[in-house]
Amino acid sequence: MEVNGLGAYPMAGGLGPAGVRDAVARWLRLVAADAELAPYLIGVDRARLAGHLALTLTAALGGPGGDIARPAAGAWRGLGLTEAQHRRVVNYLAGVLWALDVPAGAVAAARRALADEAGS
């Protein structure tokens, strides 16, 4: 299976394309279920957002990305979230990755990548 045209590849944490898609889907469900964050997703193309997030997460976990992940920068920032809300979004990602048994180092790398993207 592929994520936005990317083929199979090894990544830290053992997540491949299907695992990244699953993680992003779980992550977006958590954000959408958060009463404070959900309004920021109204009118947002969630499929496009998920694609951006999958690219960022893929690059953060050591998969291909490089310049491909650059368009993902600011995916959350563009929604107008506060710094505290950005941190909560990143914490949701960490929770999803922990639940998927992703190693601590990979979770930390993903947190850094998304915290940097979010501007927090």
N, CA, C and O atoms as CSV, one atom per row, in Angstrom:
chain,resi,resn,atom,element,x,y,z
A,1,MET,N,N,0.842,-1.181,0.000
A,1,MET,CA,C,0.000,0.000,0.000
A,1,MET,C,C,0.879,1.234,0.000
A,1,MET,O,O,2.029,1.185,0.438
A,2,GLU,N,N,0.342,2.339,-0.489
A,2,GLU,CA,C,1.120,3.555,-0.599
A,2,GLU,C,C,0.437,4.711,0.116
A,2,GLU,O,O,-0.789,4.743,0.229
A,3,VAL,N,N,1.234,5.658,0.597
A,3,VAL,CA,C,0.734,6.902,1.162
A,3,VAL,C,C,1.059,7.987,0.163
A,3,VAL,O,O,2.230,8.296,-0.052
A,4,ASN,N,N,0.058,8.565,-0.445
A,4,ASN,CA,C,0.269,9.641,-1.409
A,4,ASN,C,C,1.353,9.316,-2.421
A,4,ASN,O,O,2.216,10.150,-2.697
A,5,GLY,N,N,1.317,8.114,-2.976
A,5,GLY,CA,C,2.258,7.756,-4.015
A,5,GLY,C,C,3.589,7.246,-3.514
A,5,GLY,O,O,4.438,6.869,-4.321
A,6,LEU,N,N,3.803,7.220,-2.206
A,6,LEU,CA,C,5.063,6.714,-1.672
A,6,LEU,C,C,4.947,5.207,-1.532
A,6,LEU,O,O,3.933,4.698,-1.054
A,7,GLY,N,N,5.971,4.502,-1.943
A,7,GLY,CA,C,5.973,3.049,-1.842
A,7,GLY,C,C,6.332,2.585,-0.446
A,7,GLY,O,O,6.458,3.390,0.476
A,8,ALA,N,N,6.496,1.280,-0.298
A,8,ALA,CA,C,6.878,0.707,0.986
A,8,ALA,C,C,8.307,1.123,1.317
A,8,ALA,O,O,9.142,1.245,0.421
A,9,TYR,N,N,8.590,1.337,2.586
A,9,TYR,CA,C,9.896,1.772,3.029
A,9,TYR,C,C,10.037,1.456,4.508
A,9,TYR,O,O,9.042,1.370,5.227
A,10,PRO,N,N,11.284,1.281,4.969
A,10,PRO,CA,C,11.501,1.047,6.396
A,10,PRO,C,C,11.480,2.377,7.140
A,10,PRO,O,O,11.978,3.384,6.636
A,11,MET,N,N,10.908,2.380,8.331
A,11,MET,CA,C,10.883,3.592,9.148
A,11,MET,C,C,11.113,3.217,10.596
A,11,MET,O,O,10.848,2.091,11.017
A,12,ALA,N,N,11.612,4.183,11.348
A,12,ALA,CA,C,11.722,4.008,12.784
A,12,ALA,C,C,10.326,3.752,13.327
A,12,ALA,O,O,9.352,4.330,12.843
A,13,GLY,N,N,10.229,2.916,14.299
A,13,GLY,CA,C,8.930,2.646,14.904
A,13,GLY,C,C,8.188,1.523,14.236
A,13,GLY,O,O,7.148,1.091,14.734
A,14,GLY,N,N,8.692,1.032,13.115
A,14,GLY,CA,C,8.059,-0.096,12.459
A,14,GLY,C,C,6.785,0.238,11.712
A,14,GLY,O,O,6.107,-0.666,11.224
A,15,LEU,N,N,6.444,1.502,11.610
A,15,LEU,CA,C,5.251,1.871,10.847
A,15,LEU,C,C,5.628,1.992,9.384
A,15,LEU,O,O,6.607,2.654,9.038
A,16,GLY,N,N,4.860,1.362,8.541
A,16,GLY,CA,C,5.001,1.552,7.104
A,16,GLY,C,C,3.878,2.452,6.651
A,16,GLY,O,O,3.234,3.100,7.477
A,17,PRO,N,N,3.628,2.509,5.365
A,17,PRO,CA,C,2.563,3.382,4.855
A,17,PRO,C,C,1.193,3.120,5.492
A,17,PRO,O,O,0.480,4.063,5.832
A,18,ALA,N,N,0.828,1.859,5.652
A,18,ALA,CA,C,-0.476,1.551,6.251
A,18,ALA,C,C,-0.518,1.990,7.710
A,18,ALA,O,O,-1.539,2.488,8.183
A,19,GLY,N,N,0.588,1.806,8.421
A,19,GLY,CA,C,0.661,2.228,9.813
A,19,GLY,C,C,0.575,3.735,9.962
A,19,GLY,O,O,-0.053,4.239,10.893
A,20,VAL,N,N,1.205,4.449,9.047
A,20,VAL,CA,C,1.135,5.915,9.077
A,20,VAL,C,C,-0.298,6.363,8.820
A,20,VAL,O,O,-0.816,7.235,9.518
A,21,ARG,N,N,-0.940,5.764,7.816
A,21,ARG,CA,C,-2.341,6.122,7.530
A,21,ARG,C,C,-3.222,5.863,8.742
A,21,ARG,O,O,-4.072,6.687,9.082
A,22,ASP,N,N,-3.023,4.711,9.402
A,22,ASP,CA,C,-3.806,4.371,10.584
A,22,ASP,C,C,-3.551,5.384,11.700
A,22,ASP,O,O,-4.492,5.857,12.337
A,23,ALA,N,N,-2.276,5.716,11.937
A,23,ALA,CA,C,-1.931,6.674,12.989
A,23,ALA,C,C,-2.572,8.030,12.721
A,23,ALA,O,O,-3.135,8.643,13.628
A,24,VAL,N,N,-2.488,8.497,11.484
A,24,VAL,CA,C,-3.056,9.807,11.146
A,24,VAL,C,C,-4.579,9.780,11.288
A,24,VAL,O,O,-5.167,10.741,11.783
A,25,ALA,N,N,-5.219,8.698,10.865
A,25,ALA,CA,C,-6.680,8.597,11.002
A,25,ALA,C,C,-7.089,8.635,12.476
A,25,ALA,O,O,-8.035,9.332,12.843
A,26,ARG,N,N,-6.381,7.892,13.308
A,26,ARG,CA,C,-6.678,7.891,14.756
A,26,ARG,C,C,-6.463,9.283,15.337
A,26,ARG,O,O,-7.274,9.782,16.116
A,27,TRP,N,N,-5.350,9.898,14.938
A,27,TRP,CA,C,-4.992,11.222,15.426
A,27,TRP,C,C,-6.069,12.237,15.070
A,27,TRP,O,O,-6.505,13.007,15.926
A,28,LEU,N,N,-6.499,12.242,13.820
A,28,LEU,CA,C,-7.537,13.193,13.406
A,28,LEU,C,C,-8.863,12.932,14.118
A,28,LEU,O,O,-9.602,13.869,14.420
A,29,ARG,N,N,-9.167,11.661,14.387
A,29,ARG,CA,C,-10.400,11.355,15.141
A,29,ARG,C,C,-10.331,11.951,16.546
A,29,ARG,O,O,-11.322,12.482,17.046
A,30,LEU,N,N,-9.164,11.864,17.181
A,30,LEU,CA,C,-9.009,12.437,18.525
A,30,LEU,C,C,-9.159,13.952,18.495
A,30,LEU,O,O,-9.836,14.530,19.345
A,31,VAL,N,N,-8.536,14.587,17.527
A,31,VAL,CA,C,-8.635,16.043,17.420
A,31,VAL,C,C,-10.085,16.437,17.140
A,31,VAL,O,O,-10.592,17.390,17.732
A,32,ALA,N,N,-10.747,15.717,16.249
A,32,ALA,CA,C,-12.145,16.031,15.911
A,32,ALA,C,C,-13.089,15.804,17.082
A,32,ALA,O,O,-14.150,16.425,17.154
A,33,ALA,N,N,-12.712,14.915,18.004
A,33,ALA,CA,C,-13.551,14.626,19.169
A,33,ALA,C,C,-13.302,15.609,20.317
A,33,ALA,O,O,-14.055,15.625,21.291
A,34,ASP,N,N,-12.277,16.406,20.212
A,34,ASP,CA,C,-11.938,17.385,21.242
A,34,ASP,C,C,-12.830,18.610,21.042
A,34,ASP,O,O,-12.763,19.268,20.003
A,35,ALA,N,N,-13.654,18.910,22.024
A,35,ALA,CA,C,-14.632,19.993,21.888
A,35,ALA,C,C,-13.992,21.342,21.578
A,35,ALA,O,O,-14.595,22.161,20.883
A,36,GLU,N,N,-12.798,21.587,22.073
A,36,GLU,CA,C,-12.137,22.867,21.821
A,36,GLU,C,C,-11.469,22.910,20.451
A,36,GLU,O,O,-11.399,23.968,19.825
A,37,LEU,N,N,-10.975,21.756,19.982
A,37,LEU,CA,C,-10.248,21.715,18.714
A,37,LEU,C,C,-11.144,21.450,17.503
A,37,LEU,O,O,-10.842,21.898,16.397
A,38,ALA,N,N,-12.225,20.737,17.707
A,38,ALA,CA,C,-13.104,20.333,16.603
A,38,ALA,C,C,-13.562,21.504,15.730
A,38,ALA,O,O,-13.590,21.364,14.508
A,39,PRO,N,N,-13.923,22.656,16.310
A,39,PRO,CA,C,-14.369,23.760,15.457
A,39,PRO,C,C,-13.334,24.221,14.433
A,39,PRO,O,O,-13.696,24.771,13.393
A,40,TYR,N,N,-12.056,24.002,14.716
A,40,TYR,CA,C,-11.011,24.407,13.783
A,40,TYR,C,C,-10.976,23.520,12.538
A,40,TYR,O,O,-10.368,23.880,11.530
A,41,LEU,N,N,-11.621,22.375,12.614
A,41,LEU,CA,C,-11.644,21.460,11.467
A,41,LEU,C,C,-12.864,21.662,10.570
A,41,LEU,O,O,-12.962,21.045,9.509
A,42,ILE,N,N,-13.786,22.515,10.985
A,42,ILE,CA,C,-14.978,22.772,10.176
A,42,ILE,C,C,-14.548,23.406,8.853
A,42,ILE,O,O,-13.837,24.411,8.829
A,43,GLY,N,N,-14.986,22.807,7.777
A,43,GLY,CA,C,-14.684,23.321,6.448
A,43,GLY,C,C,-13.295,22.967,5.935
A,43,GLY,O,O,-12.927,23.359,4.828
A,44,VAL,N,N,-12.521,22.233,6.723
A,44,VAL,CA,C,-11.171,21.843,6.319
A,44,VAL,C,C,-11.256,20.567,5.489
A,44,VAL,O,O,-11.998,19.647,5.832
A,45,ASP,N,N,-10.508,20.513,4.417
A,45,ASP,CA,C,-10.413,19.307,3.602
A,45,ASP,C,C,-9.574,18.294,4.396
A,45,ASP,O,O,-8.344,18.323,4.354
A,46,ARG,N,N,-10.251,17.414,5.107
A,46,ARG,CA,C,-9.552,16.492,6.002
A,46,ARG,C,C,-8.682,15.497,5.260
A,46,ARG,O,O,-7.647,15.075,5.776
A,47,ALA,N,N,-9.081,15.119,4.068
A,47,ALA,CA,C,-8.244,14.202,3.281
A,47,ALA,C,C,-6.921,14.882,2.934
A,47,ALA,O,O,-5.860,14.262,3.014
A,48,ARG,N,N,-6.985,16.137,2.556
A,48,ARG,CA,C,-5.763,16.885,2.235
A,48,ARG,C,C,-4.910,17.074,3.486
A,48,ARG,O,O,-3.694,16.887,3.448
A,49,LEU,N,N,-5.551,17.445,4.596
A,49,LEU,CA,C,-4.844,17.604,5.864
A,49,LEU,C,C,-4.185,16.288,6.259
A,49,LEU,O,O,-3.028,16.278,6.680
A,50,ALA,N,N,-4.905,15.182,6.128
A,50,ALA,CA,C,-4.347,13.868,6.469
A,50,ALA,C,C,-3.129,13.559,5.602
A,50,ALA,O,O,-2.147,13.002,6.091
A,51,GLY,N,N,-3.186,13.912,4.338
A,51,GLY,CA,C,-2.040,13.702,3.454
A,51,GLY,C,C,-0.829,14.501,3.896
A,51,GLY,O,O,0.287,13.982,3.912
A,52,HIS,N,N,-1.038,15.759,4.255
A,52,HIS,CA,C,0.054,16.591,4.753
A,52,HIS,C,C,0.646,15.994,6.030
A,52,HIS,O,O,1.864,15.912,6.190
A,53,LEU,N,N,-0.238,15.583,6.928
A,53,LEU,CA,C,0.223,15.030,8.204
A,53,LEU,C,C,0.954,13.709,8.002
A,53,LEU,O,O,1.941,13.431,8.682
A,54,ALA,N,N,0.471,12.898,7.071
A,54,ALA,CA,C,1.134,11.621,6.794
A,54,ALA,C,C,2.540,11.852,6.254
A,54,ALA,O,O,3.469,11.137,6.629
A,55,LEU,N,N,2.706,12.833,5.386
A,55,LEU,CA,C,4.042,13.142,4.866
A,55,LEU,C,C,4.972,13.619,5.973
A,55,LEU,O,O,6.128,13.199,6.037
A,56,THR,N,N,4.480,14.488,6.838
A,56,THR,CA,C,5.288,14.991,7.939
A,56,THR,C,C,5.676,13.862,8.879
A,56,THR,O,O,6.832,13.756,9.287
A,57,LEU,N,N,4.705,13.013,9.223
A,57,LEU,CA,C,4.974,11.893,10.121
A,57,LEU,C,C,5.934,10.903,9.479
A,57,LEU,O,O,6.823,10.378,10.149
A,58,THR,N,N,5.766,10.645,8.203
A,58,THR,CA,C,6.655,9.735,7.478
A,58,THR,C,C,8.094,10.234,7.542
A,58,THR,O,O,9.008,9.469,7.848
A,59,ALA,N,N,8.292,11.506,7.255
A,59,ALA,CA,C,9.643,12.080,7.292
A,59,ALA,C,C,10.201,12.058,8.709
A,59,ALA,O,O,11.381,11.769,8.907
A,60,ALA,N,N,9.360,12.362,9.699
A,60,ALA,CA,C,9.815,12.386,11.094
A,60,ALA,C,C,10.261,11.009,11.563
A,60,ALA,O,O,11.151,10.890,12.405
A,61,LEU,N,N,9.638,9.966,11.014
A,61,LEU,CA,C,9.969,8.601,11.429
A,61,LEU,C,C,11.049,7.974,10.559
A,61,LEU,O,O,11.332,6.781,10.676
A,62,GLY,N,N,11.644,8.767,9.697
A,62,GLY,CA,C,12.775,8.279,8.919
A,62,GLY,C,C,12.443,7.729,7.558
A,62,GLY,O,O,13.313,7.178,6.883
A,63,GLY,N,N,11.201,7.867,7.138
A,63,GLY,CA,C,10.819,7.435,5.797
A,63,GLY,C,C,11.192,8.507,4.799
A,63,GLY,O,O,11.760,9.536,5.168
A,64,PRO,N,N,10.876,8.274,3.535
A,64,PRO,CA,C,11.205,9.286,2.531
A,64,PRO,C,C,10.421,10.554,2.808
A,64,PRO,O,O,9.285,10.496,3.279
A,65,GLY,N,N,10.986,11.636,2.534
A,65,GLY,CA,C,10.301,12.892,2.774
A,65,GLY,C,C,11.106,14.015,2.202
A,65,GLY,O,O,10.787,14.569,1.150
A,66,GLY,N,N,12.167,14.346,2.917
A,66,GLY,CA,C,13.001,15.448,2.477
A,66,GLY,C,C,12.155,16.623,2.060
A,66,GLY,O,O,11.359,17.134,2.848
A,67,ASP,N,N,12.321,17.056,0.831
A,67,ASP,CA,C,11.576,18.205,0.333
A,67,ASP,C,C,10.097,17.894,0.136
A,67,ASP,O,O,9.269,18.805,0.119
A,68,ILE,N,N,9.756,16.599,-0.016
A,68,ILE,CA,C,8.346,16.242,-0.182
A,68,ILE,C,C,7.541,16.676,1.032
A,68,ILE,O,O,6.391,17.094,0.898
A,69,ALA,N,N,8.142,16.579,2.227
A,69,ALA,CA,C,7.416,16.906,3.456
A,69,ALA,C,C,7.265,18.411,3.648
A,69,ALA,O,O,6.451,18.844,4.463
A,70,ARG,N,N,8.028,19.211,2.917
A,70,ARG,CA,C,7.957,20.659,3.107
A,70,ARG,C,C,6.545,21.227,2.951
A,70,ARG,O,O,6.168,22.093,3.741
A,71,PRO,N,N,5.733,20.780,1.960
A,71,PRO,CA,C,4.390,21.337,1.863
A,71,PRO,C,C,3.535,21.066,3.098
A,71,PRO,O,O,2.543,21.757,3.327
A,72,ALA,N,N,3.912,20.065,3.895
A,72,ALA,CA,C,3.153,19.752,5.097
A,72,ALA,C,C,3.409,20.764,6.207
A,72,ALA,O,O,2.610,20.885,7.136
A,73,ALA,N,N,4.521,21.492,6.113
A,73,ALA,CA,C,4.833,22.473,7.144
A,73,ALA,C,C,3.686,23.470,7.247
A,73,ALA,O,O,3.247,24.039,6.248
A,74,GLY,N,N,3.221,23.666,8.444
A,74,GLY,CA,C,2.157,24.620,8.674
A,74,GLY,C,C,0.758,24.063,8.525
A,74,GLY,O,O,-0.208,24.826,8.549
A,75,ALA,N,N,0.616,22.750,8.371
A,75,ALA,CA,C,-0.722,22.179,8.196
A,75,ALA,C,C,-1.628,22.544,9.364
A,75,ALA,O,O,-2.800,22.865,9.170
A,76,TRP,N,N,-1.086,22.495,10.575
A,76,TRP,CA,C,-1.895,22.888,11.740
A,76,TRP,C,C,-1.850,24.394,11.939
A,76,TRP,O,O,-2.851,25.000,12.322
A,77,ARG,N,N,-0.695,25.003,11.682
A,77,ARG,CA,C,-0.528,26.430,11.922
A,77,ARG,C,C,-1.583,27.232,11.166
A,77,ARG,O,O,-2.107,28.220,11.679
A,78,GLY,N,N,-1.888,26.804,9.955
A,78,GLY,CA,C,-2.850,27.525,9.138
A,78,GLY,C,C,-4.263,27.522,9.680
A,78,GLY,O,O,-5.118,28.259,9.188
A,79,LEU,N,N,-4.522,26.701,10.691
A,79,LEU,CA,C,-5.868,26.635,11.259
A,79,LEU,C,C,-6.104,27.697,12.330
A,79,LEU,O,O,-7.237,27.883,12.774
A,80,GLY,N,N,-5.050,28.396,12.750
A,80,GLY,CA,C,-5.213,29.457,13.737
A,80,GLY,C,C,-5.256,28.985,15.178
A,80,GLY,O,O,-5.798,29.680,16.036
A,81,LEU,N,N,-4.699,27.825,15.460
A,81,LEU,CA,C,-4.681,27.313,16.832
A,81,LEU,C,C,-3.734,28.128,17.702
A,81,LEU,O,O,-2.751,28.686,17.217
A,82,THR,N,N,-4.043,28.188,18.989
A,82,THR,CA,C,-3.129,28.820,19.941
A,82,THR,C,C,-1.957,27.875,20.200
A,82,THR,O,O,-1.990,26.712,19.799
A,83,GLU,N,N,-0.931,28.377,20.867
A,83,GLU,CA,C,0.217,27.534,21.205
A,83,GLU,C,C,-0.210,26.360,22.085
A,83,GLU,O,O,0.249,25.236,21.884
A,84,ALA,N,N,-1.077,26.613,23.047
A,84,ALA,CA,C,-1.557,25.535,23.923
A,84,ALA,C,C,-2.344,24.492,23.119
A,84,ALA,O,O,-2.222,23.294,23.375
A,85,GLN,N,N,-3.132,24.933,22.168
A,85,GLN,CA,C,-3.886,23.998,21.334
A,85,GLN,C,C,-2.941,23.190,20.448
A,85,GLN,O,O,-3.159,21.996,20.242
A,86,HIS,N,N,-1.891,23.829,19.920
A,86,HIS,CA,C,-0.881,23.102,19.135
A,86,HIS,C,C,-0.261,21.997,19.979
A,86,HIS,O,O,-0.099,20.865,19.523
A,87,ARG,N,N,0.083,22.340,21.213
A,87,ARG,CA,C,0.685,21.330,22.098
A,87,ARG,C,C,-0.272,20.163,22.309
A,87,ARG,O,O,0.153,19.008,22.337
A,88,ARG,N,N,-1.543,20.454,22.455
A,88,ARG,CA,C,-2.523,19.385,22.660
A,88,ARG,C,C,-2.621,18.495,21.430
A,88,ARG,O,O,-2.720,17.275,21.557
A,89,VAL,N,N,-2.596,19.088,20.244
A,89,VAL,CA,C,-2.622,18.319,19.002
A,89,VAL,C,C,-1.411,17.388,18.943
A,89,VAL,O,O,-1.539,16.214,18.594
A,90,VAL,N,N,-0.238,17.918,19.285
A,90,VAL,CA,C,0.990,17.111,19.276
A,90,VAL,C,C,0.911,16.018,20.342
A,90,VAL,O,O,1.372,14.899,20.116
A,91,ASN,N,N,0.339,16.330,21.483
A,91,ASN,CA,C,0.176,15.315,22.532
A,91,ASN,C,C,-0.759,14.193,22.070
A,91,ASN,O,O,-0.542,13.027,22.400
A,92,TYR,N,N,-1.788,14.543,21.313
A,92,TYR,CA,C,-2.660,13.497,20.761
A,92,TYR,C,C,-1.866,12.572,19.845
A,92,TYR,O,O,-2.040,11.354,19.882
A,93,LEU,N,N,-0.998,13.151,19.027
A,93,LEU,CA,C,-0.161,12.319,18.160
A,93,LEU,C,C,0.693,11.379,18.996
A,93,LEU,O,O,0.763,10.185,18.704
A,94,ALA,N,N,1.335,11.896,20.020
A,94,ALA,CA,C,2.178,11.056,20.871
A,94,ALA,C,C,1.367,9.914,21.472
A,94,ALA,O,O,1.838,8.777,21.520
A,95,GLY,N,N,0.168,10.203,21.926
A,95,GLY,CA,C,-0.686,9.166,22.494
A,95,GLY,C,C,-1.014,8.077,21.483
A,95,GLY,O,O,-0.997,6.891,21.813
A,96,VAL,N,N,-1.310,8.476,20.264
A,96,VAL,CA,C,-1.602,7.500,19.208
A,96,VAL,C,C,-0.380,6.627,18.944
A,96,VAL,O,O,-0.496,5.406,18.841
A,97,LEU,N,N,0.786,7.252,18.835
A,97,LEU,CA,C,1.999,6.485,18.554
A,97,LEU,C,C,2.348,5.547,19.702
A,97,LEU,O,O,2.776,4.418,19.463
A,98,TRP,N,N,2.172,5.994,20.944
A,98,TRP,CA,C,2.404,5.099,22.085
A,98,TRP,C,C,1.455,3.910,22.018
A,98,TRP,O,O,1.861,2.773,22.258
A,99,ALA,N,N,0.190,4.172,21.692
A,99,ALA,CA,C,-0.805,3.086,21.609
A,99,ALA,C,C,-0.453,2.092,20.512
A,99,ALA,O,O,-0.828,0.922,20.594
A,100,LEU,N,N,0.259,2.540,19.491
A,100,LEU,CA,C,0.685,1.661,18.398
A,100,LEU,C,C,2.046,1.020,18.682
A,100,LEU,O,O,2.631,0.381,17.808
A,101,ASP,N,N,2.541,1.193,19.899
A,101,ASP,CA,C,3.823,0.620,20.329
A,101,ASP,C,C,5.015,1.121,19.529
A,101,ASP,O,O,5.967,0.377,19.292
A,102,VAL,N,N,4.964,2.364,19.118
A,102,VAL,CA,C,6.101,2.985,18.440
A,102,VAL,C,C,7.153,3.277,19.511
A,102,VAL,O,O,6.806,3.783,20.578
A,103,PRO,N,N,8.429,2.971,19.256
A,103,PRO,CA,C,9.479,3.202,20.252
A,103,PRO,C,C,9.584,4.667,20.678
A,103,PRO,O,O,9.251,5.578,19.920
A,104,ALA,N,N,10.049,4.866,21.894
A,104,ALA,CA,C,10.119,6.205,22.489
A,104,ALA,C,C,10.901,7.190,21.626
A,104,ALA,O,O,10.486,8.339,21.479
A,105,GLY,N,N,12.011,6.767,21.058
A,105,GLY,CA,C,12.810,7.673,20.228
A,105,GLY,C,C,12.053,8.154,19.013
A,105,GLY,O,O,12.170,9.315,18.621
A,106,ALA,N,N,11.276,7.269,18.413
A,106,ALA,CA,C,10.490,7.642,17.238
A,106,ALA,C,C,9.338,8.564,17.638
A,106,ALA,O,O,9.003,9.496,16.907
A,107,VAL,N,N,8.734,8.301,18.798
A,107,VAL,CA,C,7.664,9.186,19.284
A,107,VAL,C,C,8.230,10.582,19.523
A,107,VAL,O,O,7.609,11.580,19.159
A,108,ALA,N,N,9.410,10.648,20.138
A,108,ALA,CA,C,10.043,11.943,20.399
A,108,ALA,C,C,10.349,12.672,19.089
A,108,ALA,O,O,10.143,13.882,18.992
A,109,ALA,N,N,10.837,11.948,18.087
A,109,ALA,CA,C,11.137,12.565,16.789
A,109,ALA,C,C,9.864,13.111,16.145
A,109,ALA,O,O,9.867,14.206,15.583
A,110,ALA,N,N,8.789,12.352,16.229
A,110,ALA,CA,C,7.518,12.802,15.659
A,110,ALA,C,C,7.003,14.031,16.398
A,110,ALA,O,O,6.514,14.974,15.777
A,111,ARG,N,N,7.112,14.018,17.722
A,111,ARG,CA,C,6.674,15.176,18.519
A,111,ARG,C,C,7.456,16.422,18.111
A,111,ARG,O,O,6.879,17.493,17.923
A,112,ARG,N,N,8.787,16.271,17.976
A,112,ARG,CA,C,9.621,17.418,17.585
A,112,ARG,C,C,9.212,17.947,16.214
A,112,ARG,O,O,9.065,19.154,16.023
A,113,ALA,N,N,9.031,17.042,15.273
A,113,ALA,CA,C,8.681,17.453,13.906
A,113,ALA,C,C,7.360,18.207,13.879
A,113,ALA,O,O,7.246,19.235,13.211
A,114,LEU,N,N,6.369,17.710,14.594
A,114,LEU,CA,C,5.060,18.361,14.575
A,114,LEU,C,C,5.024,19.584,15.456
A,114,LEU,O,O,4.288,20.527,15.165
A,115,ALA,N,N,5.800,19.599,16.531
A,115,ALA,CA,C,5.870,20.809,17.359
A,115,ALA,C,C,6.528,21.921,16.568
A,115,ALA,O,O,6.103,23.075,16.634
A,116,ASP,N,N,7.586,21.569,15.805
A,116,ASP,CA,C,8.251,22.561,14.962
A,116,ASP,C,C,7.296,23.070,13.901
A,116,ASP,O,O,7.215,24.272,13.644
A,117,GLU,N,N,6.558,22.126,13.274
A,117,GLU,CA,C,5.606,22.511,12.242
A,117,GLU,C,C,4.552,23.434,12.807
A,117,GLU,O,O,4.168,24.417,12.174
A,118,ALA,N,N,4.080,23.110,14.013
A,118,ALA,CA,C,2.994,23.875,14.616
A,118,ALA,C,C,3.465,25.222,15.147
A,118,ALA,O,O,2.652,26.088,15.467
A,119,GLY,N,N,4.769,25.394,15.239
A,119,GLY,CA,C,5.273,26.658,15.748
A,119,GLY,C,C,5.280,26.724,17.255
A,119,GLY,O,O,5.418,27.803,17.832
A,120,SER,N,N,5.129,25.542,17.920
A,120,SER,CA,C,5.122,25.566,19.383
A,120,SER,C,C,6.473,25.239,19.937
A,120,SER,O,O,6.651,25.213,21.155
